[in-house]
Amino acid sequence: MAKQIAEYVGLIAPDRKNVVKHYNGAAPILDNFGITKQIKSLFGKTVTFKNGAYLIIEHTEALHVIDVNSGNRNKQSLGQEDSAFEVNVAAAEEIARQLRLRDMGGIIVVDFIDMSSGDHRNKLFNKMNEFLASDRAKHKILPLSKFGLMQITRQRVRPEMELATSEVCPTCFGKGKIKSSILFTDTLEGKIDYLVNKLKVKKFSLHIHPYVAAYIQQDLFSLKYKWKKKYNVALKVIPNQSLGFLQYVFYDKENNEIDLKEEIEMK
C-alpha cells in the first residue's frame, strides 16, 4: 500500500514523493497519531484540552456558543488572574482548531473565563487572531467585551458537521436522528473493561440491537475482534431485536444477566 501511494504521489506531485513513509507500528496508524481521538471529538459537545480544562460547544439556529471552563485545574504558583489568562489562551488555541475541524460557520460567541486585566484581554484578542491566521475560511474577530465575550464570524466551506455524522434511526424509522455509533461503542468498551478488570469476568455474551451488533462485527478486524484481543476474553455478540438502539445486556457463561453497578457515562 505504501509503495502504491508513493507511486501515485510521484505522479501528481513528484517533489512530495519522499513524504510518504511506511508505518509498521503495532497500534493502528490513526490511533498512533491521535487522529481517532480528534475524529471522536467532533461528535461530542465537550472538548478537553490542557490540564483538565474543557470547552462546551452548543449549537442553535442563530449562532454557536462556546463556553470555556477551567475544570479541576489548579496552579498554586499562579494567581487567579494569571491562571485565568493561561487557560483562556490554551482555550483560544483549541477553539481555533475546533472551528477548522468542525468547519463551524456563522456567528460564534465565546464565553471566556473572566479577566479583570485589560492588558490580558488585549493579549487574548491578539492570540486568537494569531491562532486563526492560518484559517483559509473568511473570518472576523471582535475584541472581548467587558463581560468576557468574544464574537467571531466565519464563513463555512463545507456542509455542517452535524449533518455529516448523524444516522437515520432504525428504531423510529427515520423520524428522528441519533448520534453516530462510534460514541456508543466507547461506552460498551468501558463496560467490558469494568467486567474484566473489576468483576474479573472472562467469558460473557453481549446482547444488543442488531444494527449495533452488525456495526461491532463488521470487517475482519472488527471491534469485537479488537476487544477480544485487547482484554483476552471470550466474547459473543448476540443480536436482539427486542432491545432499543442504545440498550444492551451482558450475560455470563451460565447465561445469567450480569449486574453492572458502575455506570459509565457516554461522552
C-alpha positions in Angstrom: 0.0 0.0 0.0 2.8 2.4 0.9 4.5 1.7 -2.4 1.3 2.3 -4.4 0.7 5.6 -2.5 4.2 6.7 -3.1 3.9 6.0 -6.8 0.6 7.9 -7.0 2.1 10.9 -5.2 5.1 10.7 -7.5 2.8 11.1 -10.5 0.7 14.1 -9.2 3.4 15.8 -7.1 6.9 14.4 -7.8 8.6 16.9 -5.3 6.4 15.4 -2.5 7.0 11.7 -3.1 9.5 11.4 -0.2 6.9 12.5 2.4 5.3 9.0 2.1 6.6 6.7 4.8 5.7 3.1 5.6 4.2 2.7 9.0 4.7 -0.7 10.7 3.8 0.1 14.3 1.7 -2.2 16.5 -1.0 0.3 17.2 -3.5 1.3 14.4 -2.0 4.2 12.5 -4.8 6.6 13.2 -4.7 5.8 16.9 -0.9 6.2 16.9 -1.0 9.7 15.5 -4.0 10.8 17.6 -6.3 11.1 14.6 -9.0 8.8 16.1 -9.2 11.0 19.1 -9.6 14.1 17.0 -12.4 12.5 14.9 -14.3 11.4 18.0 -14.0 14.9 19.5 -16.2 16.1 16.6 -19.1 14.1 17.7 -19.5 15.5 21.2 -20.2 18.9 22.7 -17.4 18.6 25.3 -13.8 19.0 24.2 -11.0 18.7 26.8 -7.6 20.3 26.3 -4.8 21.2 28.8 -4.7 20.1 32.4 -8.4 19.2 32.8 -9.8 22.4 31.2 -12.5 21.9 28.7 -14.9 23.6 26.2 -18.6 23.1 25.9 -19.8 23.7 22.3 -23.5 24.3 21.8 -25.4 25.0 18.5 -28.6 27.0 18.0 -30.4 28.1 14.9 -28.9 31.6 15.2 -25.4 31.0 16.4 -22.8 28.8 18.0 -21.8 29.2 21.7 -18.5 28.0 23.2 -18.1 28.1 27.0 -14.6 27.9 28.5 -14.2 26.0 31.8 -11.1 25.6 33.9 -12.3 22.2 35.3 -10.2 20.9 38.2 -7.2 22.8 37.0 -5.3 24.5 39.9 -1.9 26.1 39.7 -0.9 27.5 43.1 2.1 29.2 41.6 -0.2 31.5 39.6 -2.7 34.0 40.9 -6.4 33.8 39.8 -6.0 36.4 37.1 -2.8 34.8 35.6 -4.3 31.3 35.8 -7.5 32.5 34.0 -5.3 34.1 31.3 -3.3 30.9 30.8 -6.5 28.8 30.5 -8.0 31.3 28.1 -5.0 31.3 25.8 -5.0 27.5 25.7 -8.7 27.5 25.1 -8.3 30.0 22.2 -5.8 27.7 20.5 -8.2 24.8 20.9 -11.2 26.8 19.7 -9.3 27.8 16.5 -8.6 24.2 15.9 -12.2 23.1 16.5 -13.5 25.8 14.2 -11.5 24.3 11.4 -12.1 20.7 12.3 -15.9 21.2 12.5 -16.0 23.9 9.9 -18.3 26.0 12.1 -19.8 28.9 10.2 -21.9 31.9 11.0 -21.7 33.7 14.4 -19.6 32.1 17.1 -19.8 33.6 20.6 -17.0 32.5 23.0 -17.5 32.9 26.8 -14.0 33.1 28.2 -13.1 32.9 31.9 -13.5 36.4 33.4 -10.3 38.5 33.5 -10.1 42.0 35.1 -6.9 43.0 33.3 -7.4 45.0 30.2 -3.9 44.0 29.1 -4.8 40.3 29.4 -8.0 40.9 27.3 -6.0 42.6 24.6 -3.3 39.9 24.6 -6.0 37.2 24.3 -7.6 39.0 21.4 -4.2 39.1 19.6 -3.6 35.4 20.4 -6.9 34.5 18.8 -6.0 36.4 15.7 -2.7 34.6 15.6 -4.3 31.1 16.0 -6.8 31.8 13.3 -4.3 33.4 10.9 -3.8 30.0 9.1 -7.6 29.5 8.7 -8.4 29.7 5.0 -12.1 30.5 5.6 -13.0 34.1 5.7 -13.5 35.3 9.3 -13.6 38.3 11.5 -12.9 38.6 15.3 -14.1 41.3 17.6 -12.3 42.2 20.8 -13.5 40.9 24.2 -16.4 42.7 25.8 -16.3 43.7 29.4 -18.3 40.5 30.2 -15.5 38.3 28.7 -17.4 37.5 25.5 -15.7 37.3 22.1 -17.6 37.3 18.8 -16.3 35.6 15.7 -17.9 35.4 12.3 -16.7 32.7 10.0 -17.7 31.5 6.5 -18.3 27.8 6.3 -16.7 26.0 3.4 -18.2 22.5 3.9 -21.6 21.1 4.9 -22.4 21.3 8.6 -20.7 18.6 10.6 -23.9 17.5 12.4 -25.4 16.6 9.0 -22.3 14.6 8.0 -22.2 12.5 11.2 -25.8 11.7 12.1 -27.5 8.5 11.0 -31.2 7.6 10.3 -32.5 5.9 13.4 -33.6 2.3 12.7 -35.8 2.3 15.8 -38.0 5.3 14.8 -37.8 4.5 11.1 -36.2 7.8 10.1 -38.5 10.1 12.0 -35.6 11.3 14.1 -31.8 11.2 14.2 -29.2 9.8 16.6 -25.6 10.3 17.1 -23.1 8.0 15.3 -22.5 4.5 16.6 -18.8 5.5 17.3 -19.9 7.2 20.6 -21.9 4.2 21.8 -19.1 1.7 21.2 -16.9 3.7 23.6 -19.5 3.1 26.3 -19.6 -0.6 25.5 -15.8 -0.9 25.7 -15.9 0.9 29.1 -18.4 -1.7 30.3 -16.2 -4.5 29.0 -13.2 -3.0 30.8 -15.2 -2.9 34.0 -16.3 -6.6 33.6 -12.8 -7.8 33.0 -10.7 -5.7 35.4 -13.2 -5.1 38.2 -15.6 -8.1 38.2 -12.9 -10.5 36.8 -15.3 -11.9 34.2 -13.5 -13.5 31.3 -16.4 -15.2 29.4 -19.6 -13.4 28.6 -22.1 -12.5 25.9 -23.3 -9.1 24.8 -27.0 -8.9 23.7 -27.6 -5.7 21.7 -29.7 -4.3 18.9 -29.0 -6.0 15.5 -27.9 -2.7 13.9 -25.2 -2.1 16.5 -24.3 -5.8 16.5 -23.6 -5.6 12.8 -21.5 -2.5 13.3 -19.4 -4.1 16.0 -18.7 -7.3 13.9 -18.2 -5.8 10.5 -14.9 -6.5 8.7 -12.2 -9.0 9.5 -10.5 -6.8 12.2 -13.8 -5.7 13.8 -14.4 -4.0 17.1 -15.4 -7.4 18.5 -12.0 -8.9 17.4 -10.1 -5.9 18.9 -11.9 -6.2 22.2 -11.2 -9.9 22.4 -7.6 -9.4 21.7 -7.2 -6.4 24.0 -8.9 -7.9 27.0 -8.2 -11.5 26.4 -11.8 -12.6 26.8 -14.3 -15.0 25.2 -17.0 -12.6 23.9 -20.1 -13.4 21.9 -22.2 -10.7 20.4 -25.9 -11.7 20.2 -28.3 -9.5 18.1 -31.5 -8.9 20.0 -34.4 -7.2 18.2 -36.3 -6.6 21.4 -33.6 -4.2 22.6 -33.6 -0.5 21.7 -30.7 1.0 19.8 -28.9 2.2 22.9 -29.8 -0.7 25.1 -27.6 -3.7 25.9 -27.4 -6.6 28.4 -24.3 -8.7 29.4 -24.7 -12.4 30.3 -22.2 -14.7 32.0 -21.3 -18.2 30.8 -24.3 -19.6 32.7 -26.5 -17.2 30.8 -27.3 -15.2 33.9 -27.6 -11.4 33.5 -24.6 -9.6 34.9 -25.4 -6.7 37.2 -23.3 -3.7 36.3 -23.4 -1.4 39.3 -20.9 1.1 37.9 -22.4 3.3 35.2 -20.0 4.8 32.6 -21.5 7.9 31.1 -21.3 8.3 27.3 -19.3 11.4 26.3 
